[in-house]
Amino acid sequence: MTLGFQDEVEILTKYLNEASEELEVISILGMPGTGKTTLARKIYRDSRIRYDYLFHTVMTSKWVESLLWVHMSQEHSLKDIHVTILNKLIRQDMSSKTNDELAQMIYQWLEKLKFLLILDEVWTVEAWKEIQSALPKSNRKSKVLIISRHETVAWHASCKTVPHRLRLLTPEESWDLLQLEVFGKSGECPSELEEIGETITKQCGGLRLGIAVVGGILVDKFSTVNDTKNEWEKASDSLKTCINDDPLKRIAKIISLSYGRLPNGLRDCFLHLGMFPEDFEIPVWRLICLWVAEGFIKQKPGKSLEEVAKENLKELTARNLVMVDKRNPEGEVKTCRIHEIIREFCKTEAAYVDENLFREIRKLKEGVVEPHFSEMTKSCRLCIHSCVVGFLCRKPKSSYVRSFCCFSEEVITLPPECISPGSEAFNSLEVFDVYAIKFQRFPRIAQLVHLQYIALRGDSFKLLPKAISNLRNLQTIIIDTWSHMFEIKADISKMAQLRHLKCREAIILKKGIGCTKEVFDKAPKLKTLGISGRLAPLLNTTFLKELRYLKKLKLNNDVFLHIESLPGLPRWDTFPPNLRTLTLSHTFLNWNHMTTLGMLKKPEALKLKDYAFTGDCWDAVGGGFCSLESLYISCMDLQDWTVSDDAFPKLRCLLLKHCKNLKAVPFGLVKTIQTLNVEHGTKSAVASTRKIEHAKQQMQGEDGVEKRWIQACEFASVEVDMWVATITRCSHTEFQTVFNMSKWNMNQNNVASLQEAEFCMVTECDSM
């Protein structure tokens, strides 16, 4: 949905880089659905911007970004905004501080930094003035970027600059975007659909969001209905009624059209997304578990409930009702978001379809919340995102609440005097997601016999109480704790419905329960498993191969407890047969044992961390790793790595971190590699990436490496004569913290040939 943004990005980037006499404020002004937030997020994620806003903290010896993104809702709390800004810079509990104290802290921090503060959706002049008072006006190195749909806000905030008004798409750009959404980058619109397609784009009025959602409708019809033109004409007829509407109503009708064509089983999943706060980054793994626990997912033959839920999410993203935010190295969706207008539609439609589908607790005025518990006469779901402490300290109670969720990007510390939003408040709970609330002690939930899902946070949590064994309906347990070990006192073998047990730290099972065949026989459908501890006893076992549903396996040889290297690996045919991702750490294996891993047929991602393997030489010859697409290697003493032409036939992504002895990236990877990341490497390793890139450019039909990062490496110079052509074809080239980079030789011919390069950056190379 970034088509037509390039000129806008360049204009705003130029503004942000211009010198000023004091703190400068720039406004992006535009109607709903024009793409204001999408444009700002594109700038926020632009490496040319990000690397310009870094500072080093003496306390943690880490680089921290002073690029600050803050979303403001209409019902925002000034204290929440202050805490959000400070949490980007420091990590400490600020719940007891007043607004004035927080504002002073912000001023003191930002006064000495070069920062870029992006305020997404400022609704009123008063809201801007409240925040402005905490900003150092004399900091002329810094900028504030405001996003607003209101003229008065934009003009008042950027009083010394003209607001950047985001234009609507032209008819040509609208048609290009619709074709991209329906047919993809390489697809072509059939000639018989062009006229009706151009009519549909005009009906969208140049609104990016509207075109994207309509594209999601049409791509579904194009791929599943024979009479495609007839279906497109029906869509156009439906859109005729909104031609004269204002942008907000027009987009709402387009969303309604898409919603009306959703299968019945998908509608509750879609409307449920309205429970999340505005602009919330939704973790997909939690969303999947929530949908299952809420009963939205129906079983399909041959598929688990989680697989069906993932299919539902995939369909919603294909229809552009949900935006993919981040993906993991395996290409799976990691986090997602929904547009503010789509969220409002979900809330409105949910109230219309079933007023108890979910209700958001909102603070109307001091001491008054909506809805009041006396209004609840049947089961419902409650969500709360702000004023949490004030709400819980009023000791709410209801036997009708089935789900209670608190979603917030900021952690909320719950004082001991507040009522626990568990059995003390809502004794009929089935879903209890309070991951954003930090508890001082484990909440009393053992009496909530209907519970199916819990997500809790507490720094001092050390164990899962024995009484949790009584919760026989529990499907998902998510615990966030900083305790080094989390002991499971509960007898999980009695919890027949348990599907997910996730904890930040290592889990200690009950005495007598360990990694044995008897234990895994009781959990034959495990899909993700992490084992931390003394791994040597596993070498002579074969029961792991019985875990036919296992997709992800993490093995950590806990050297802090048992300093011992593994003599080898189990035979390749004793690994789980359908394993997709394997992670090894602290195993201190000899590189010869990689032959075993190379014989595994299905792993697509392999992560080797913290001396998983040791030794100077790794010869990956004779084939192997037939399905591997992503390889991550960090903290190894490897020096020489060779790869034969028949090894790694599908590898496209290679990440090397802290391999400070590695002489070269193997040239044998040249045929398939698309992404190279080298951090804290050697001069020769970096030079080898140039050779791989140059070779790929010589191969007919190859587009070359798509992205290359060179970070914190030690080499003396870069000779542009040798590889300037590779930069012109590579979409993304970065040098960051290359300490000894002293020169970059250019001549007139090379400068001319760089004119088609998309992006090349050098930062923090002090010797340059």
C-alpha positions in Angstrom: 0.0 0.0 0.0 3.1 2.3 -0.4 2.6 3.0 -4.1 2.7 6.7 -4.8 4.5 7.5 -1.6 8.1 7.8 -2.9 7.8 11.5 -3.7 6.1 12.1 -0.3 8.9 10.3 1.6 11.6 12.3 -0.2 9.9 15.6 0.6 9.5 14.7 4.3 13.0 13.3 4.6 14.4 16.5 3.2 12.4 18.5 5.8 13.7 16.2 8.6 17.3 16.7 7.5 17.2 20.5 7.2 18.9 22.6 9.9 16.7 24.8 12.1 17.2 27.4 14.8 15.1 25.5 17.4 13.0 22.4 17.8 11.0 22.2 14.6 7.5 20.7 14.2 6.3 19.2 10.9 2.7 18.2 10.4 1.3 15.6 8.0 -2.3 16.6 7.3 -4.8 14.4 5.4 -8.3 12.9 5.3 -9.0 9.5 6.9 -7.8 6.6 4.7 -5.3 8.6 2.7 -2.3 6.8 4.3 -0.9 9.3 6.8 0.2 6.7 9.3 1.4 4.4 6.6 3.6 7.2 5.2 4.9 8.1 8.7 5.7 4.5 9.4 7.6 4.2 6.2 9.8 7.1 7.3 10.1 5.7 10.8 11.4 2.4 9.4 13.7 3.9 6.8 17.3 3.0 7.7 18.4 6.4 6.5 16.4 7.9 9.3 16.9 5.3 12.0 20.7 5.4 12.0 20.6 9.1 12.5 18.8 8.8 15.9 21.0 6.5 18.0 22.6 7.2 21.4 24.9 5.1 23.6 23.9 4.6 27.2 26.7 4.4 29.8 24.5 2.4 32.2 23.8 -0.5 29.9 26.6 0.0 27.3 24.0 -0.4 24.6 22.9 1.7 21.6 19.3 3.0 22.1 17.1 4.7 19.5 16.0 8.2 20.1 13.4 7.7 17.3 10.1 7.8 19.3 6.7 6.7 18.0 3.7 7.5 20.1 0.1 6.8 19.1 -2.5 9.1 20.6 -6.2 8.0 20.9 -9.0 10.4 21.4 -9.3 9.2 25.0 -5.5 9.3 25.7 -4.1 9.9 29.2 -1.3 12.5 29.4 0.5 10.3 31.9 0.3 7.3 29.6 1.8 9.4 26.8 4.6 10.6 29.1 5.4 7.1 30.2 5.3 5.8 26.6 8.0 8.4 25.6 10.2 7.6 28.6 9.9 3.9 28.1 11.5 4.3 24.7 14.6 5.8 26.5 14.8 4.2 29.9 13.5 1.1 31.8 12.1 1.9 35.2 8.9 1.8 37.1 7.2 5.2 36.7 3.7 4.4 38.1 4.2 6.5 41.2 5.4 9.7 39.5 3.2 12.7 38.8 2.6 14.2 35.4 4.9 17.1 36.3 7.7 14.8 37.4 7.3 12.8 34.2 7.3 15.9 32.0 10.5 17.1 33.7 12.2 13.7 33.1 11.3 13.9 29.4 12.7 17.4 29.2 16.0 16.4 30.8 16.4 13.4 28.6 15.5 15.0 25.3 17.4 18.2 26.0 20.7 16.4 25.5 19.7 14.1 22.6 19.1 14.4 18.9 15.6 12.9 18.6 12.7 12.5 16.3 9.3 12.3 18.0 6.4 11.0 15.9 2.9 11.7 17.3 0.4 9.6 15.4 -3.1 11.1 15.3 -3.2 14.2 17.4 -6.9 15.1 17.8 -6.9 18.5 19.5 -4.7 21.6 19.9 -5.0 21.1 23.7 -3.6 17.6 23.4 -0.6 19.0 21.5 0.0 21.8 24.0 0.1 19.3 26.9 2.9 17.3 25.2 4.7 20.4 23.8 5.3 21.7 27.4 7.6 18.7 28.1 9.7 19.2 24.9 13.0 21.2 24.9 12.3 24.1 22.5 16.0 25.0 22.3 17.0 21.6 20.9 17.6 22.6 17.3 19.0 19.2 16.3 15.7 17.5 16.8 12.3 17.3 15.1 8.7 16.5 15.9 6.5 14.9 13.2 2.7 15.3 13.9 0.0 13.3 12.1 -3.5 14.7 12.2 -6.7 14.9 10.2 -7.6 18.3 11.6 -6.5 21.6 10.0 -6.4 23.6 13.2 -4.1 21.0 14.9 -1.7 20.8 12.0 -1.4 24.6 11.4 -1.1 25.3 15.2 1.6 22.7 15.8 3.8 23.6 12.8 3.3 27.3 13.1 6.6 28.1 11.3 6.2 25.6 8.5 3.4 24.8 6.1 1.7 21.4 7.0 2.4 18.7 4.5 -1.0 17.9 3.0 -1.1 14.3 1.9 -2.8 14.2 -1.5 -5.2 11.6 -2.8 -4.0 9.2 -5.4 -4.5 10.1 -9.0 -6.7 7.9 -11.2 -3.6 6.4 -12.7 -2.0 5.7 -9.4 -5.3 4.3 -8.0 -5.6 1.9 -11.0 -1.9 0.8 -10.5 -2.5 0.1 -6.8 -5.7 -1.9 -7.5 -3.9 -4.0 -10.1 -1.0 -4.6 -7.6 -3.5 -5.7 -4.9 -5.4 -8.0 -7.2 -2.8 -9.4 -9.6 0.5 -9.0 -7.7 3.7 -7.5 -8.9 4.1 -9.8 -11.9 0.4 -10.2 -12.7 -1.5 -8.5 -15.6 -5.1 -7.4 -15.7 -7.1 -9.1 -18.4 -8.2 -6.6 -21.0 -11.9 -7.4 -20.4 -11.6 -6.3 -16.8 -9.8 -3.0 -17.4 -12.8 -0.7 -17.9 -14.8 -2.0 -15.0 -11.6 -2.0 -12.9 -10.9 1.7 -13.6 -14.5 2.5 -12.8 -14.1 0.8 -9.4 -10.9 2.8 -8.6 -12.7 6.1 -9.4 -15.4 5.0 -6.9 -12.8 4.7 -4.2 -12.0 8.4 -4.5 -8.2 8.1 -4.4 -8.3 6.7 -0.9 -5.5 4.2 -0.4 -7.3 2.2 2.4 -10.5 2.0 0.3 -8.6 0.7 -2.8 -6.7 -1.8 -0.7 -9.9 -3.2 0.9 -11.6 -3.3 -2.5 -8.6 -5.1 -3.9 -9.0 -7.7 -1.2 -12.6 -8.3 -2.3 -11.7 -8.5 -6.0 -8.8 -10.8 -5.6 -11.0 -13.3 -3.8 -13.5 -13.2 -6.7 -10.8 -13.3 -9.3 -9.4 -16.5 -7.9 -12.6 -18.4 -7.1 -15.4 -17.3 -9.4 -15.6 -18.1 -13.1 -17.8 -15.2 -14.1 -15.2 -12.7 -12.8 -16.4 -9.7 -14.8 -20.0 -10.2 -13.5 -18.6 -10.3 -9.9 -16.6 -7.1 -10.5 -19.7 -5.4 -11.9 -21.6 -6.4 -8.7 -18.9 -4.8 -6.6 -19.0 -1.6 -8.6 -22.8 -1.5 -8.3 -22.5 -1.7 -4.5 -20.0 1.1 -4.5 -22.1 3.5 -6.5 -24.1 4.4 -3.4 -21.1 5.9 -1.7 -19.7 8.1 -4.4 -21.0 11.3 -2.8 -20.2 10.4 0.7 -17.4 12.0 2.8 -14.2 9.9 2.9 -14.9 8.3 6.3 -18.4 7.1 5.3 -17.1 5.9 1.9 -14.4 3.8 3.5 -16.9 2.5 6.1 -19.2 1.3 3.3 -16.2 -0.3 1.5 -15.2 -2.2 4.7 -18.9 -3.2 5.2 -18.9 -4.6 1.7 -15.8 -6.7 2.4 -17.2 -7.8 5.8 -20.5 -8.8 4.2 -18.6 -11.2 1.9 -16.7 -12.9 4.7 -17.6 -16.5 5.5 -19.6 -16.8 8.7 -16.8 -18.6 10.6 -14.5 -15.7 9.9 -16.7 -12.8 11.0 -16.3 -13.3 14.8 -12.5 -13.5 14.3 -12.5 -10.2 12.4 -14.8 -8.4 14.8 -12.8 -9.6 17.8 -9.8 -7.6 16.5 -11.8 -4.5 17.7 -10.8 -5.5 21.3 -7.2 -4.4 20.7 -6.2 -0.7 21.3 -5.6 1.7 18.4 -2.4 0.9 16.5 -1.6 -2.0 18.7 1.0 -4.4 17.5 -0.8 -7.8 17.9 1.4 -10.9 18.6 0.0 -13.5 16.2 0.8 -16.5 18.4 -1.3 -15.0 21.2 -4.1 -14.0 18.8 -4.3 -17.6 17.5 -4.6 -19.0 21.0 -7.2 -16.4 21.9 -9.4 -17.2 18.9 -9.2 -20.9 19.8 -10.1 -20.3 23.5 -12.9 -17.9 22.6 -14.5 -20.7 20.5 -14.3 -18.8 17.2 -12.4 -21.7 15.4 -14.2 -24.7 14.1 -12.5 -28.0 13.6 -11.6 -29.0 10.0 -10.7 -32.6 9.0 -7.0 -33.2 9.1 -6.1 -29.8 10.7 -5.6 -28.6 14.2 -7.5 -25.6 15.5 -4.4 -23.5 15.4 -3.9 -24.3 11.8 -7.4 -23.3 11.0 -6.9 -20.1 12.9 -3.8 -19.3 10.9 -5.8 -19.8 7.7 -8.4 -17.4 9.0 -5.7 -14.8 9.7 -4.2 -15.4 6.3 -7.5 -14.8 4.6 -8.1 -11.5 6.5 -4.6 -10.3 5.5 -5.3 -11.3 1.9 -8.5 -9.1 2.0 -6.4 -6.2 3.4 -8.6 -6.1 6.6 -5.5 -6.9 8.6 -2.0 -5.5 8.0 1.1 -7.7 8.3 3.5 -5.8 10.6 6.5 -8.2 11.1 7.6 -11.6 9.8 10.0 -14.0 11.4 13.1 -15.4 9.5 10.9 -18.3 8.3 8.5 -15.9 6.6 5.6 -16.4 9.0 3.6 -13.5 10.2 4.9 -12.5 13.7 2.8 -9.4 14.5 -0.1 -7.7 12.8 -2.2 -4.5 13.1 -5.6 -3.2 12.0 -6.3 0.3 10.7 -8.0 2.7 13.1 -11.0 3.0 10.8 -11.3 -0.8 10.5 -11.1 -1.0 14.3 -13.9 1.4 14.7 -16.0 -0.6 12.2 -15.3 -3.8 14.2 -16.5 -2.1 17.4 -19.6 -0.6 15.8 -20.6 -3.8 14.0 -19.9 -6.0 17.1 -22.3 -3.8 19.1 -24.9 -4.1 16.4 -24.6 -7.9 15.9 -24.3 -8.8 19.5 -23.8 -6.1 22.2 -22.0 -8.7 24.4 -19.5 -9.9 21.8 -17.1 -7.5 23.6 -17.3 -4.3 25.5 -14.5 -1.8 26.1 -14.2 -0.2 29.5 -13.8 3.5 29.1 -13.4 6.3 31.6 -16.0 9.0 31.0 -15.1 11.2 33.9 -13.4 11.0 37.3 -14.7 7.8 39.0 -17.2 6.9 36.3 -16.7 4.1 33.8 -18.7 2.6 31.0 -20.3 0.1 30.8 -21.6 -0.2 34.4 -21.8 -3.8 35.7 -25.5 -3.3 36.5 -26.1 -3.2 32.7 -24.6 -6.7 32.2 -27.4 -9.3 32.3 -25.7 -12.0 30.2 -22.2 -13.3 29.4 -19.8 -10.9 27.8 -16.2 -10.1 27.1 -14.5 -7.0 28.6 -11.4 -5.2 27.5 -9.5 -2.3 29.1 -6.5 -0.4 27.8 -6.2 2.6 30.1 -7.1 3.7 33.7 -6.5 0.0 34.7 -5.3 0.7 38.2 -8.2 3.1 38.9 -10.7 0.6 37.6 -9.5 -2.4 39.6 -9.0 -0.3 42.8 -12.8 0.3 42.7 -13.2 -3.5 43.2 -15.4 -4.4 40.3 -17.5 -7.7 40.4 -19.6 -9.5 37.9 -20.6 -13.1 37.4 -21.4 -12.4 33.7 -17.9 -11.6 32.5 -16.5 -14.6 30.5 -13.4 -12.8 29.1 -11.2 -10.1 30.6 -8.4 -8.7 28.5 -6.0 -5.9 29.1 -3.9 -5.1 26.0 -1.4 -2.3 26.4 2.1 -1.8 25.0 3.1 -0.3 28.3 3.4 -2.5 31.4 1.0 -1.5 34.2 2.1 -2.2 37.8 -0.8 -3.3 40.0 -0.5 -2.1 43.6 -1.2 -4.7 46.3 -4.3 -2.9 47.5 -6.0 -3.4 44.1 -8.4 -6.3 43.6 -7.0 -9.0 41.4 -9.1 -9.2 38.3 -9.5 -13.0 38.8 -11.8 -15.0 41.0 -12.2 -12.0 43.3 -13.8 -9.9 40.5 -15.1 -12.2 37.8 -15.8 -15.7 39.0 -17.0 -17.1 35.6 -13.9 -16.3 33.5 -12.9 -18.4 30.6 -10.3 -16.1 29.0 -8.0 -14.1 31.3 -5.3 -12.1 29.3 -3.7 -9.6 31.5 -0.2 -9.8 30.1 0.1 -6.0 30.3 -0.5 -6.0 34.1 2.5 -6.7 36.4 1.3 -8.6 39.5 3.1 -8.4 42.8 2.0 -12.0 43.6 0.4 -14.8 41.7 -3.4 -14.0 41.3 -6.0 -16.2 42.9 -7.4 -18.0 39.9 -7.6 -21.7 41.0 -11.3 -21.4 41.6 -12.0 -20.3 38.0 -12.9 -23.8 36.9 -14.0 -22.6 33.4 -10.7 -21.0 32.5 -9.3 -22.0 29.1 -6.6 -19.3 28.6 -4.4 -17.3 31.0 -1.6 -14.8 30.2 0.1 -13.3 33.3 3.1 -11.2 34.1 5.1 -10.9 37.4 8.8 -10.4 37.9 8.8 -12.4 41.0 6.8 -15.4 39.8 8.8 -18.5 40.7 6.2 -21.3 40.3 2.9 -22.4 38.9 0.8 -23.3 42.0 -0.3 -26.9 42.6 -3.9 -25.7 42.7 -3.8 -24.9 39.0 -4.1 -28.6 38.4 -7.8 -28.2 39.1 -8.3 -26.1 36.0 -9.1 -29.1 33.8 -10.4 -26.9 30.9 -7.2 -24.9 30.6 -5.7 -24.8 27.1 -3.1 -22.1 27.2 -0.8 -20.9 29.9 1.5 -17.9 29.2 3.8 -16.7 32.0 6.2 -13.8 31.8 8.7 -13.7 34.7 12.3 -12.7 35.3 13.0 -15.6 37.7 15.8 -17.7 36.3 13.8 -20.9 36.7 10.0 -21.3 36.8 8.9 -24.4 38.7 5.7 -26.2 37.7 4.1 -27.4 40.9 0.8 -28.1 39.1 0.3 -31.7 37.8 0.0 -30.8 34.1 -0.4 -34.5 33.2 -4.0 -34.2 34.6 -4.7 -31.1 32.4 -5.9 -33.0 29.4 -6.9 -29.9 27.4 -3.6 -28.1 27.8 -2.2 -27.1 24.4 0.3 -24.3 25.1 2.7 -23.7 28.0 4.9 -20.8 27.4 7.3 -19.1 29.8 10.2 -16.6 29.3 12.6 -18.6 31.4 13.4 -22.3 31.7 10.7 -24.5 33.2 11.3 -27.0 36.0 8.8 -29.8 35.9 7.6 -31.7 39.0 10.1 -34.1 40.6 10.2 -37.3 38.7 8.9 -35.7 35.5 11.6 -35.0 32.8 12.4 -35.6 29.2 11.4 -39.3 29.2 9.3 -41.4 26.8 6.6 -41.7 29.5 6.2 -37.9 29.6 6.1 -37.4 25.9 3.7 -40.3 25.4 1.2 -38.2 27.3 1.8 -35.3 24.9 2.1 -36.9 21.5 0.8 -33.8 19.6 3.4 -31.3 20.9 4.3 -28.8 18.2 6.9 -26.6 19.9 9.3 -27.9 22.5 12.3 -26.3 24.2 14.7 -28.4 26.4 17.2 -26.6 28.6 19.6 -28.5 30.9 22.0 -31.4 30.7 21.4 -32.7 27.2 23.8 -35.6 27.1 21.3 -38.2 28.4 19.1 -37.5 25.3 21.8 -38.9 23.0 20.9 -42.5 23.5 17.1 -42.0 23.3 14.8 -42.5 20.4 11.5 -41.3 21.7 11.7 -37.8 20.1 11.0 -39.4 16.7 7.5 -40.3 18.1 6.7 -36.6 18.2 5.3 -36.6 14.7 3.5 -33.2 15.2 6.6 -31.3 16.5 7.5 -28.4 14.2 9.9 -26.4 16.4 12.6 -27.8 18.7 15.1 -25.7 20.8 17.9 -27.5 22.6 20.0 -25.5 25.1 22.8 -27.3 26.9 22.7 -25.3 30.1 26.5 -24.8 30.7 25.8 -22.6 33.7 24.7 -25.7 35.6 26.6 -28.4 33.8 29.8 -27.4 31.9 30.0 -30.2 29.4 30.1 -30.5 25.7 28.0 -33.1 23.8 30.0 -36.0 22.3 27.6 -36.1 19.4 24.1 -35.9 18.1 21.4 -38.6 18.0 21.1 -40.4 14.7 19.3 -38.3 12.0 16.4 -40.8 11.9 15.7 -40.3 15.7 14.8 -36.6 15.3 11.1 -35.6 15.0 10.1 -36.5 11.4 8.3 -33.2 10.6 10.6 -30.8 12.3 10.7 -27.4 10.5 12.9 -25.2 12.9 15.8 -26.4 15.0 17.8 -24.3 17.4 21.0 -25.4 19.2 23.0 -23.5 21.8 25.9 -24.2 24.2 26.3 -27.8 22.8 30.0 -27.4 21.9 29.7 -30.0 19.1 32.4 -30.7 16.6 31.6 -29.5 13.1 31.7 -33.0 11.8 28.3 -33.6 13.4 26.7 -31.1 11.0 26.5 -34.1 8.7 23.7 -35.5 10.9 21.7 -32.3 10.7 22.3 -32.2 6.9 20.5 -35.5 6.5 17.3 -34.1 8.0 14.7 -33.8 5.2 12.3 -31.1 6.4 13.9 -28.3 8.5 13.6 -24.9 6.8 15.3 -22.9 9.5 18.5 -23.8 11.5 19.7 -21.5 14.3 23.2 -22.2 15.9 23.9 -20.0 18.9 26.6 -19.6 21.6 29.1 -22.2 20.6 26.6 -24.8 19.4 29.6 -26.0 17.4 33.3 -25.5 17.9 36.3 -25.9 15.8 38.2 -24.1 13.1 36.8 -25.9 10.0 33.4 -26.8 8.6 33.3 -28.7 5.3 29.7 -28.8 4.0 30.2 -31.1 1.1 28.3 -33.9 -0.5 24.9 -32.4 -0.5 22.6 -32.1 2.5 20.2 -29.5 4.0 17.8 -30.1 1.1 15.0 -28.0 2.5 16.9 -25.3 4.5 16.0 -21.7 3.6 17.3 -19.8 6.6 20.6 -20.3 8.5 21.5 -18.2 11.6 25.0 -18.6 13.2 26.2 -16.5 16.1 29.1 -16.6 18.6 31.3 -19.3 16.9 35.0 -19.7 16.6 34.7 -21.0 13.0 37.5 -19.9 10.7 37.2 -21.9 7.4 33.8 -22.8 5.9 33.5 -24.5 2.6 30.3 -25.4 0.8 30.0 -27.7 -2.2 27.7 -26.8 -5.1 25.1 -29.5 -4.1 24.8 -28.4 -0.5 22.1 -25.9 0.8 20.1 -26.0 -2.5 17.4 -23.7 -1.2 19.2 -21.4 1.3 18.1 -17.8 0.7 18.9 -16.1 4.0 22.2 -16.2 6.0 22.8 -14.3 9.2 26.3 -14.3 10.7 26.9 -12.5 14.1 30.0 -12.4 16.2 31.8 -14.9 14.1 35.0 -12.9 14.5 37.4 -15.6 13.1 35.5 -16.5 9.9 37.6 -15.8 6.9 35.0 -15.9 4.2 31.3 -16.5 3.4 31.3 -19.7 1.3 31.2 -19.0 -2.5 29.2 -22.2 -2.9 26.1 -20.3 -1.6 26.0 -17.9 -4.6 23.2 -19.6 -6.5 20.4 -19.2 -4.0 21.4 -16.6 -1.4 19.2 -13.5 -1.3 19.9 -11.9 2.1 23.3 -11.6 3.7 23.8 -10.2 7.2 27.3 -9.9 8.6 27.8 -8.4 12.0 31.1 -8.2 13.9 33.0 -10.0 11.1 36.4 -9.8 9.5 37.7 -7.9 6.5 38.0 -11.0 4.4 34.5 -12.1 5.3 33.1 -8.8 4.1 35.2 -9.0 0.9 33.7 -12.5 0.2 30.2 -11.0 0.3 31.3 -8.7 -2.5 32.5 -11.6 -4.6 29.2 -13.4 -4.1 27.2 -10.4 -5.1 29.4 -9.7 -8.2 29.1 -13.4 -9.3 25.3 -13.3 -8.9 25.1 -10.3 -11.2 27.0 -12.3 -13.9 24.4 -15.1 -13.8 21.7 -14.6 -16.4 18.3 -13.9 -14.9 19.5 -13.4 -11.3 18.5 -10.2 -9.5 21.4 -10.4 -7.0 21.4 -10.2 -3.3 18.4 -8.2 -2.2 19.8 -7.0 1.1 23.3 -6.7 2.6 24.3 -5.4 6.0 27.9 -4.9 7.1 28.1 -4.1 10.7 30.9 -3.6 13.3 33.5 -5.2 11.0 37.2 -4.4 10.7 38.5 -3.6 7.2 40.6 -0.8 5.9 39.1 0.2 2.6 36.4 -0.4 0.1 37.5 -0.3 -3.6 34.4 0.9 -5.5 36.1 -0.1 -8.8 35.7 -3.7 -7.9 32.0 -3.8 -7.1 30.2 -0.6 -7.9 28.0 -2.5 -10.3 26.7 -4.7 -7.5 25.4 -1.6 -5.5 23.4 -0.4 -8.5 21.5 -3.7 -8.5 21.3 -4.3 -4.8 18.2 -2.7 -3.3 19.7 -2.2 0.2 23.4 -1.8 1.1 24.6 -0.5 4.5 27.9 0.0 6.3 27.3 0.5 10.0 30.0 0.9 12.7 32.8 -0.3 10.4 35.4 1.0 12.7 38.5 1.0 10.4 36.9 1.9 7.2 39.3 4.7 6.0 38.5 5.3 2.3 36.1 4.7 -0.4 37.7 5.2 -3.8 35.6 6.6 -6.6 36.2 7.9 -10.0 33.9 9.8 -12.4 32.7 6.7 -14.2 31.8 4.9 -11.0 29.9 7.9 -9.7 27.9 8.0 -12.9 27.1 4.3 -12.7 25.7 4.7 -9.1 22.8 6.9 -10.3 20.4 3.9 -10.4 21.3 2.6 -6.9 18.3 2.5 -4.6 20.0 2.9 -1.3 23.5 2.9 0.1 24.5 4.2 3.5 27.6 4.7 5.6 27.2 5.4 9.3 29.4 5.6 12.4 32.6 4.9 10.4 34.8 7.3 12.4 38.0 6.6 10.4 36.3 7.6 7.1 
